[in-house]
């Protein structure tokens, strides 16, 4: 039976999306090229049956805007089901994590939907997050 990582790798190869294995083959790093930015996404299987994607947003939040950014990310999270944004209060780094339960042998449509949903959410959120970080948009509103 083909593993979930083999299915993801096949999907990425077919679409010529740059990627590499990490952690001795236990993880995968995808190099996404979105409409608004380039970023890396780490893919791994949790201890349970969850497949997790974790993207580092390519913008750091300066100390003076972290309170506003945290409030904005909490508001975004209230609208999400399988994803969550988080900010590292020490470094200002921002991440989006998407987790879904999977079983080996999932359909190619599931893999495609899972990866594209994550990529789309990161890509569409970058301008909003940047606007909050750079003080161009109130943290208690959403552009969507």
Secondary structure in CASP SS format (residue, H / E / C, confidence):
PFRMAT SS
TARGET T0000
AUTHOR 0000-0000-0000
METHOD secondary structure of the structure
MODEL  1
X C 1.00
X C 1.00
X C 1.00
X H 1.00
X H 1.00
X H 1.00
X H 1.00
X H 1.00
X H 1.00
X H 1.00
X H 1.00
X H 1.00
X H 1.00
X H 1.00
X C 1.00
X C 1.00
X C 1.00
X C 1.00
X E 1.00
X E 1.00
X E 1.00
X E 1.00
X H 1.00
X H 1.00
X H 1.00
X C 1.00
X E 1.00
X E 1.00
X E 1.00
X E 1.00
X E 1.00
X E 1.00
X E 1.00
X C 1.00
X C 1.00
X C 1.00
X C 1.00
X E 1.00
X E 1.00
X E 1.00
X E 1.00
X E 1.00
X E 1.00
X E 1.00
X E 1.00
X C 1.00
X C 1.00
X C 1.00
X C 1.00
X E 1.00
X E 1.00
X E 1.00
X E 1.00
X E 1.00
X E 1.00
X E 1.00
X C 1.00
X C 1.00
X C 1.00
X C 1.00
X C 1.00
X C 1.00
X H 1.00
X H 1.00
X H 1.00
X H 1.00
X H 1.00
X H 1.00
X H 1.00
X H 1.00
X H 1.00
X H 1.00
X H 1.00
X H 1.00
X H 1.00
X H 1.00
X H 1.00
X C 1.00
X C 1.00
X C 1.00
X C 1.00
X C 1.00
X E 1.00
X E 1.00
X E 1.00
X E 1.00
X E 1.00
X C 1.00
X C 1.00
X C 1.00
X C 1.00
X C 1.00
X C 1.00
X E 1.00
X E 1.00
X E 1.00
X E 1.00
X E 1.00
X E 1.00
X E 1.00
X E 1.00
X C 1.00
X C 1.00
X C 1.00
X C 1.00
X C 1.00
X C 1.00
X H 1.00
X H 1.00
X H 1.00
X H 1.00
X H 1.00
X H 1.00
X H 1.00
X H 1.00
X H 1.00
X H 1.00
X H 1.00
X H 1.00
X H 1.00
X H 1.00
X H 1.00
X H 1.00
X H 1.00
X H 1.00
X H 1.00
X H 1.00
X H 1.00
X H 1.00
X H 1.00
X H 1.00
X H 1.00
X H 1.00
X C 1.00
X C 1.00
X C 1.00
X C 1.00
X C 1.00
X C 1.00
X C 1.00
X C 1.00
X C 1.00
X C 1.00
X C 1.00
END
